[in-house]
């Protein structure tokens, strides 16, 4: 069954602007949607060095190309399309110029990754609407499979080369924790009316963050925890739902305890306490050892005030040896470890304003659930650069469709 977009809702027409676009509650989909789901499901598996193309990127690209050839219609309103085009043009031209000047491959690879992510974002804006029920049904399973893989890796003693900090199938603990935060945010947005998957994924993600002892993850989980609490309280106040909620909570806890017992090899209560205390102590030590000034230097914030001449047009990616005054190592071979500082420094005020203008029409129509979900990733981005991470753009696309206030009124199905 399909549901045509009503012409009476002008706001929704602007958000879901695609002539002839229809919504379907069918759980079947075109082959392109299966490639997209496979790409999302395999996203946690890093087989190649960080910063390069992974298998998931290739599958997402194939799915996006197949979808574009068969179905793609313009998912943007006029203003979105205008500012999106300007932003993409600016990013590519600036990257090309910096590459010609400095001959650093990251000067062009950074912008190319950004353009790739926007292409995936645009495709999912359309696909999430056209195959809404399909993605609503299969996305949680794809993400859950990724969580199970992390538990399996931990049980077998893999992904612990960095001593205390676990990185699972990723190359770095922060990559794992950022994926976990974005995955939970995506599930929370998809489940506007239900709690089953949100509770299960929340418990699994909390466990993952404890393994990685990620400080950024601790920041990111706060808004998402608040979201889960708000939705749980709201669910309890509904008539005749307390018993259902209790069953779901106990089931979720039971599943997590079962996996924890099996994968961690924990049998006695004392071992549970010893392990948990050790992880919490490691995280507490990392929080206590924070030196604000040194942390700002290491994460590259100092570049903003050491080289203000780049704040208008941006300094571009790569070639960080151009900035010898940087004390934190950013002047050697490390990128800025902050989404906000990095984006602002790489693309300047001009690029940042174009990006805001591009995303604003959808962001101003988000539900409270979608806002809190995005805050989780935003808080994480304070200490980690995530604009190049494709999972973040998948999360944004989910919020920009399933998280729109007008979406539920357009799609009268059990999503």
N, C-alpha and C positions, 0 to 999 in steps of 0.2 A: 504494500500500500504506500502511496506517496501523498505528501501534503504540500500543496503549492504555497508559496509565500504570499501572504495576504497583502494586498495593496493598501489596506487601511492603516497599516503600521508603518509610518514613514521612517521612524528611527531604525526599525528592523530592516527596512528596504535598503537604507544606506549602509548598514553593517553587512548584510548578506547580499551585496550588490552583484548579481550575476544573472543576466537575462536568460530566462528559460530554466533557471536552476530550480531543482526540486529536492525535497527531503524524503528520505525513504526509511521505513522501519524494518526493511529486510535485513537479515543477518548474512545474506549472501552478497558478494561483491565482485568487482572486476579483478582480474589477475594482478593489476597494479596495486590494489589495496593489500594483497597478500605479500607482495614485495615490501611494501611500506611497513607492515606489521613485522615481517622477518627482520628488517633493518633495525627497527626499534628493539625487538627482542634480543638481537645479537649485539646491541650497542655496548654492553659491558665487556665484551671480549676484545681486548687490545692485543693483537698478534704482532703488531709492528711498533716501531718507536713512537713516542708521544709527539703530537704535532703533525703526524703524517696521516695518510688515508688508511682507514681500517675497513674491514669487510662490511661493517654496517653502513659506512658511507657509500660504498658501491651499491649495496642493495637498495638503500633509500634513493639514490640517484636513478637507478633502473626503474624503480616504482614510480618516481616522479615523472620520468620521461614517458613511460607507458601511459600514465594517467593524463599527462598533458596532451599526448597525441590523440587519446580516445575521448576524453571528457572535458579537458580544461576550459573553463570560462573565467572571465575576469572576476576575482573575488574581492576586488578593491572598489571603494567608492572613488569619486573623481579626485578628491583631495588626497586620499591615500595613495592612489596611483601616481599622482603628480609629484608628491614629495618622496615617494618611494623611488621613482625613477631618478629624481635629482640626487637622492642619497647614493644610490648605486653608481650613478655616473661619477659623482664626486669621489667616492671610495676608490673606484677603479682608476680614474685619471690620476688621483693623488698617489696611489700606490705605484703606478707605472712611472711617474716622474721621479719618485724617491728611489725606485729601483735603478733607473738610468743614472741617477746621481751617485748612488752608493754601491751599486752592484751587489746588494745583499738580497738573497733569494726571499727572505722573510718580508721584505718591503712589498713584494707582489703576492706572496703566498698568503699573508694575513688578509688582504682585501679579497683575494679569491675565495678563501674560506668564508668570509662574511657574505659574499654574493651567493655562494653555494647554500649557506644557511637560509638566506632570504628566499631562495628558490624553493627549498624544502618547506619553509614556512608558508609561502604562497600556495603551494600545492596542497598542503594539509588544511589550509583554510577552506579550500573547496572540497577536498576529500572528506573531511570531518563532517561536513554538512550533507554531502551526497550519500555517504555511507555511515550515517551517524550511529545507527544501532550496531553495525558491524564492528566499528572501532570501540564502541562502548562495551561490547561483549568480549573482544579479544585483546584490547590493550592491557587490561589488568592482568590477564594470564601471561602476556609477554613480559611485563615488568616483574611479576611474581617469579617467573622462570629465572630472570636475572638475579633476584634475591637468593633463590635456592642455589644457584651456581656459586654465589659468594660463600654460603654456608658450607657447601661441599668442598670448596677450596680451603676453607679454614680447618675443616675436619681432617683433611689430608695433609695439613701442614704446608700448603702452598701459599704463595702470596704474602710471605712474612719475611722477605729478605731484608726489610728495613727494621729488623729487631722487633720492638714493641708494636710499632704501627703496621697494621694489616692493610694491604692494598688489593687483595683478591685477584680478580682477573684483569685489573687495571695495572698501569705502570706506576701509579702514585696514589697514596692514601687520599689526597685531596680530590683526585679524579673520581675515586669511588664514592666519597662522601657527597660530592656535588651531584653525581648521578643519582644517589639515593634521595637527596633533597628534591631534585627535579622530578623524580619518579613519584614520590609521595604527593607532591603538588599536583601533578598530572592526574593521579587517581582521585584526589580530593575534588578536583574540578569536574571530572567525569561523573562522580557520584554525588550529584546535587541533592538527591532525595534518599540515598541509602548510606549505610555505614559498614556493610560487610567487608568490602575490600579495603576501605579506608582504615579500619581498625587493624586488619591483618598486616597491611603494608606499613602502617605507622609503627607497629611493634617490631617488625622486621628491620625497618630503617633505623629505629632507635638502637637496636642491637648492633647494626653495622656501624653507626656513629661511635658507639662505645668501643668497638674494635679498632677503628681508625684513630681514635682520640683526636678528632679534628676540632680545632677551636672555631673555625668558620662554620663547621657543621653544627656546633653547639648554638651558635647565633641563629643559623637558619631554621633549626627545629623549633625555636620558641614561637614564632607566628603560626607554624603548622600545628603545634601542640594546642595553642589557643583556639585554633579553628576546630580541631577535633573535640575539645571540651565544649565549645559553643554548640556544635552540631549534636553532640551526645546529650547535652541538657535539653536542647530543643526536641530531640527525638523522644526523650523520657516524658516530656510534658504532653506529647500527643496521646490521645485516648487509646487505651488498651495496647500500648506498645512496650511497656516496661518489661514484660516477660520475654518478648521477642528480643529486646536489646540485651537483656541479661544472658540469654542463650548465645547471642552473637559474641558478646564479650568473653564469656567462658570458653566458647569454641575457639576464638582467636588466641586467647591465652594458652589454651590446651595445645593448639597447633605449634605455637612458638616454643612452649616448654618441651614438647616432644622433639622438635627439631634441635633445640638447644641440648637436650639430653643425648640425642643420638649423634649429632655432629661434633659436639665438643667432647664427648666421651665422659661426661660428668655423671657420677653415680651418687656420691655422698653429698649431703648438704654442706659439709665443711668445705668441700672442693668448690661448690657454687659460690660460697661467700668469699673464699680466697681468690678465685678468678675475678669475680666482680669487683672486689676491693682493689685488686691490682690494676684493673683497667681504669677505675674511677680515680685512683691515686695518680696514675700516669697522666690522665687528662687534667687533674687538678694541678699537678706540677707544671704542665705546659701553660696553664692559665696564670699561675703565680709567677712564672719566669718571664712573663711579657714585660718588655721595656718599651714604653710607648714611642719614644724617640727613635730607638733602634728599629722597632717594628715598622715605623713609617719609612725609614730609610730602606730596609730590606724589601718592602713591598712596592717601592718605587714612587711613593707619594712625593718625595723630595724633588722629583723632576719637575713637578708643577711650579714650584717657586724658584728652583735653580735655573730653569730655562723657560721663563714666561713668554719669550718671543715666539714660542711654538703654540701658544694657547689659542690663537685666532684660527689658523688654518690647519693646525695639527702637525706633528712631527713624523707621522707615518710609522709603519712597523719596521723592525729590524734596524741594523746599523746603530745599536745602542752604544757602541764604542765612541760615538759622537759626543757622549755626555760624560767626560772624565771627572766632573765634579761630584758625580753621584757616589756616595759612600757605601751604599748598601749592596753594591755588586751589580746594579742595573746597568752600569756603564760597561760591563764586560759582555756577558752572553745571556742574561736573564731578562725576560719580559716583565712588565709591571704586574705585580700580583694583586690586582684590584680591578674589578670590572669597571667601576666608575672612573677611577683615576686613569686607568689604561685607555678606556674609550675616549675620555676627554683629552688626554695627551696625544693619542694617535690620530684622532680625527678633528680635534680642535672644537671651538665654539660653533663653527659653521656646520661641521659634520654632526655634532651632537644635537643642534637645533633641528636639522633635517630629519634625524632619526626620531626625535620627539614628535615632530609634526607628522611623521609617517605612522607612528603607533598610537598617537593620542585618540583619534576617532573611535578606536575599539576599546582602549583602556578606560575611557570615561563612561562606558556602558557596562562595566563589569559588576557582577554580584559581589557581596561581601566575601563569599567563599573564594572566588577567583582572586580578589584583592589580597586576602591573607595568604593564599597559596603563592602568589607572586612575591609577596614580602619575604617569604622563606628563602627563595632564591636570591632576592635582592640583598638580604642580610648576609647571606653566604658570600655574595660578590664583594663585600667590603674588603675582604682579605684574600680573594682569589679571582683571577681573571677568567670570566666565564662567557664572554661575548662570542668566542669562537666555538664554544661547545654546542654541538647540534642538539643535544638533549634539552638544552635550555630553550631552544627555538621550538622544539616539539611541544614543550610545556606551554610556551607563550601561545602557540597556535591552538592548543586545547582550551586555554583560558579565553582566547579571542573568539571561540565558537561556542563550546559547551558552557562557558562562563559568562556569556552575554545575558543581560536581563531579558532581552526579547526572544532568546532562543527557545525557552520552555513553552512560550505561547505559540511559537511557530510549529513546534514538533510535538504533537500530542501522542507520544508513545512512552513506553517505560524505559527511558534512558536514565 
